[in-house]
Amino acid sequence: MLHPLHTDLTPPERFTYPFCYEPHPLCRLAAAEVQRHLATMTLTEGKMFGVLVVSTPDGAPTPDDSSSGSSSGSLYFLAAYSGLLEGRNDWPYFVPPVYDAQQPDGHFKTTERVISAMRDDSQRDERRRMSQELQQWLFRHYRVLNAHGEAHDLIEVWQDYHCSERIRRRFPMPPGGTGDCCAPKLLQYAYQQGLKPLCMAEFWWGPSPRSEVRHHGQFYPACRGKCKPVLTWMLQGLDVDPSPDADGLTKLDIDIVYEDDVMAVVNKPSGLLSVPGRTEHHSVATIVQQRWEGALLVHRLDMWTSGLLVVAKNRDIYRVLQRQFAERSVRKRYVALLSGPLPAEKPTRGTISLPLYADPLNRPRQVVDYQLGKPAVTDYEVLTPTIIHSPISIIHSQLPLIALYPHTGRTHQLRMHCAHKDGLGCPILGDELYGQQADRLYLHAEQIWLTHPVTGQPMHFEQQAPF
């Protein structure tokens, strides 16, 4: 399970912040080795895989390095997969689970079979009680280590992470599957074997799930819902890269496109929050409140989306404009650059209707869910680059430029409708959640049509894209 790395690359000074990172070259090298191994396997499902680059405590080679041909003598990697792989958790080459609950004669599987056999309606309450007790028993047996050598079970980790008593009461136990993702498996095995973690990365391999967007071979951050509490504990004792969220954002400003006594329209740059976030107060909302006392933002854009936003200068005007948005009488046009060619089977204009649901274990990601999702509808048309009057780089000039006309305003609607295979099947350039990172998200709110809240006159505003 400990695989030598044939490289002279220098390890990073600090360990990877797993929720937002650019894979270190050592991780890319290790991932390539894992992918070569995966090519020898017959896999029928897509899966998240992870690599952890490690060294021995003193940097010395292990006893079998003399025959391995390793050029460094002290750098190795571990590999893992999330959950089960083809129904198994015991594949050679990969680290074992934190706790093996899959033994057929073990307590978990034995009790699980008993619960499954309880199909009578009169046994419903007993079945629920036994299921809860079994899940609690399982979480107590997942005892995860940190770099100090301390061990906590998953319920202790979960309760310690959530400082709010209200959240602890509402969610007394972690979600099912917590502790079975790549990162906890990798760190647990490294600590158990006395290895020093250096850097880590995760990538998707295989077809995308039907409900969400995953791209074959692409790197992804660790999930926040299940892994954030666990990794917060397990990384204690390591020198970890700081969270980008804690660094603060550049104090960007807005441009005034239109202003009168009761309202304004502003142009938001990419990288500026619409409203204050958890760790950053500076936003369009705070800027307009400083400029016009009592001003309110009528709608929002994602932080990395640029373009037009409507501002009400008092609460009465806010209510009138909000009603227009709620009644869907406001029309909007966005322009976007896709990260690759439009799939051949997709028409150059049409309508996308995919219901969206917030992934509760990995916010702010959205998934397509036909049972729980809210309706989301977008019209689109492929444009020619000449529609954009600002210069486009040579690289981008070969990418499809599209116009998007949302009928609804769901979170990440346009991003998901472009990226999902049942939408356009191609992410927007720079969409790091559903595609790949670039210098920005190439999505811009270009035009908006609405009715003036006092005069009742139709209004149209346009701000050309800066790309």
C-alpha angles and dihedrals in degrees: 000000000000107000123191120235114223099213146101093214115136117243118239120265092237136030121261120275093228100207097060122015148130107235112254114238089249090058091048089052092049092046090053089054091050091048090053088054092048089054088065092055128080104233126176100183139055115247142176113246128189139200129202119194111212142171132207113263095260097031091249124139120261119244095264096050092096090069098036097071091226111168094204099041093204110050120090139157137221124208132208142168128215117255115331125344112216087340094306135102098187105072115149116244092037130087117256124253120274087248126008108228094160099083105125094221096038124112095257099052093039093053091042090058091050091052092047090054092057098093100143115109090229089063095054097103093044090048091052092048093050092047092053092047092049092050090049090048090052095050090050089057093053098086107176124198132218130206091269089063093249121140130210129172118239095258091054090048092049095048093045093050096052105067092181112094089205092058092045091053093046095044106027093163135038121259117272113276095031110149094027098091122105100259099055091046092051097046093044093054093045092052092046091052095045093246124150114236112225107170139342140201139174130211137183119241124190135008120346120253112257095241101048141031119261124156123214111254096004123132120238137186121249114273114262101210098061103015105040095075093040097047092044085063098038094050093056107118095031125101098240130188110258120259110261087222089065095053096074126233129268108268097249121181137214134240121229110233097173137000138177135154096288109026146017139198117216136187114233119205122224110267098037120109118236092215132010114288133211094274104015124062099180109098145131088273093056092044094053092045089055091047098043116022111232094015118152131199108237097201139357144237128206112265093252095044116091129203148068125359128178120227127197115207094211139017096257092056089044090058092050093050093043089055090056090054092045091051090047093234089130113091123205134187123199129186123210140176114225119222093234144000118309109256110264094241093057116096118233091244134023148106129286119205114180120149112230131212128182111248099238092204098046111032134210090028116103128213133199108251122170093191104042102017125107118236113270121182129181132176116209141183131186112240135196117250091247089076087074107070096190115086116274120206120248090250094052095043090077093054123094114262113207139183117222125200111189118204091188132034107226122158110274089356097147093040093051094042089055098042103041116093090232089054121045092318093223125090123231112262110268096018100141093180098055102014134007134313122258135162089288143343106276095219122113133180096226107170139018133186122198143140121262107253094226109027097034090225119146113251132197126189130185133189116179118230116263092224 
